[in-house]
């Protein structure tokens, strides 16, 4: 009897699946978030990407909440965190917050995770520790440190979500009209249409600032807002 040489799908010839692990599960979840946002993440979808059953994931993650929080902390691994005595505590603090916003915004709306509950993953804790040290170096009173760090964290998360939203709208706009830097342009166009339609007699202040909408730069506004927060909490 001639052996069957056409069974290429046998267990012997099929490539072996990578071993399942918490790291592989979390990285897959983060990839799904990058593609479609946190609403796209489910245990079933992650399992499908990993070619396994959803039930097998629970050996490594407690539930979807645990998975999303782990993916959030994995994203924060790309944020550089300083150590030791800062050369300029305020400049480092502003840079740390700005870096967080940039990193989180590149992972769609993952920053929503931090708006719901304080995050205590290893990378989040390392950032919080450094923020507290910088605020203390800036002379903030002991009793205000945690509240100040929480305020900065909320600003970071909300700004990252906003920028991720701009990016989503920009991608859609660019696909339709091939517009470069479409993310900000789409947001400006939307606000411009709303502001232009407002009666000047009822909304004189908004209409007076309408011209600034086309001239404003999001990075300039971020620097102003962050500066105002830091000045306010340390004064």
Buried (B, 14 or more C-beta within 10 A) or exposed (E): EEEEEEEEEEEEEEEEEEEBEBEBBBBBBBBBBBEBBBEEBBBEBBBEBBEBEBEEBEEBBEEBEBBBBBBBBBBBEBBEBBEEEBEEBBEBBBEBBBBBBBBBBBBBBBBBBBBEEEBEBEBBEBBBEBBBBBBBBBEBEEEEBEEBBEBBBBBBBBBBBBBBBBBBBBEEBBEEEEBEEBBBBBBBBEBBEEBEEEEEEEEEEBBEEBEEBEEEEBEEEBEEEBEEBBEEBBE
